[in-house]
């Protein structure tokens, strides 16, 4: 299970909720602090991995990422496309960071190339098209909690 406070917690809340997060068997805590407060995570050792989301857009952002993060959430919407996302995967792995693939609310045209990143990720959240009233024909499908990729040929043979 992933808990995503969307930058709404303080470092005190992150510290105070460690036991509860562990008891609930949460696998990942995604961007708990506002990106401007990331420095508060420097030196912090969380009981569960913490993922940087809004704090990282491209590989160069890793230069200033505090050591309290153990995972990077890679969204093609933020990186600017598949090439930059693949560069971010390589840079994150080079720093010993885990990788998550995420998305914004988007159509399956954005999700199709993200499957290439998802295949290299420990965590995946690609439900953006499911929030739309209507997606593109042949796009991702969800049934019984399982997300399926777009139909073959939808995008680049994916």
N, C-alpha and C positions, 0 to 999 in steps of 0.2 A: 504494500500500500504506500502511496506517495501522499504526503501532506504538503500543500502549497499555500502558505499564508499570503502569497502575493505582496511581499514587502511590508507586511502590516505588524510584525512583531518587533520587540526591542531585544537587545542582547540578554537582558534580565529574563525575559520570557523564554528565550531559547534555552538558557541555563536551567530555569525552573521547570521546564517541561521535558527535560531529558528522560527522567524516570517514566513519565506517562507514555512518551513516544516509544520507549523500549518495551514497556508493559503491553502496549497495543500492537507490538511487532511491526511498527512502521519501518519500511525499508529505506525511505529517502525523505529528507526535508528539503523542499525546494524554495529557494530565495526567501528565507524568513525575514531578513532585514531589508530596509530600503537600500538600494544600491549605493547611495551616498554614505551610508553607515557601514559599509563592508569592512572598513578598518577595524571595527569592533570584533570581528572574527579572528583577527591576527592572534595566533597562538592558541586559539580555542580548539579543544579536542572534543568533538561531539561523540555521543554514544552511537549515533547513526550517521551515515554520510549526509553532508549538506551539499546541495547542488546550486551552482551559480546560474541564474537565468538572466534577469535584467542586467546583471553585472558584467556579462560577457556577450559581445556581439561577434567579434572577429578574433583571429589568433593573436593579434597585437594586444588585445585587452588582457591576455593572460599575464603580461608583464607586471601588472599592478594588482592582480588578484591575490587576496590574503590567503595564507596557508590554512585557514579554517574550512575552506572549501575542498571537497574531495571529488566532486563530479561537476561537469560542465553540461548544461542543457543547450543543445545546438538546434537552432531553429533556422531553416532556410530563409524565412521572412526577415530575420535579423542579420544574417551573414551577407545577404545580398544574392544568394544563389548557391548552387551545388558545388561549384569549384571552391569558393571560400569556405563552405561548410566542411568539405573534405580536408582542407588545409587546417581548419580548427580541430578536427578529429585528430589529425597527425600531431599537431602542436600540444593538444591536451594529453594525449597518450605519452608524448615525449616528456612531459612533466609529471607523469605518474598519476594523472587524473582519470577518473572514470568518465564515461560518456553517456549522456541521455539524449534522445531525439525527441523534440517537442514541436509544437506548431501553434499558430494563432488560429482564430476562426477563419477558415479558408476553404476553397474548393479542393477537390481531389487533384486538380492540376498542380497545386502546391505540395500535396502529400505524395504524389507518385515519385518524384525524385528523392524525397526524404526517406523512402524505403532503403535506398543505398546507404544512408547513414544509420538507419535503424538496425540494419543487419550487423553493424559494428558496435551496437550500444547495449549497455546493461539494463537500461530503462527506456521505455518507449511510450510516448503519449501523442498519438497522431489522430485524435478524434475531431479535429477541426471541422471536417465536412459534415459530421453528424449533428452539428449545431445549426446547420443551414436548413431553411425550409425546403430547398431543392438543390441538389448537387448535379454535376455533369453526368450524363449517361455513361455507364461503364466504370464509374469511380469506385472508391472504397465502399465496402459493405460491412455491416456489423450484425452479428447474430449470436445470441447467447453469450455476450461479453467478449466475443472474438472479433477482431478487426481483420478483414481480408483485403489484400491489395487490389488495386484497380484491375480490370480485365486486361488480358494480354493485348498489346498494341495501343492501349490508352495513351501512354506516354513513353516514347523511346523504347518500345518493346517490353516495358515493365508490365 
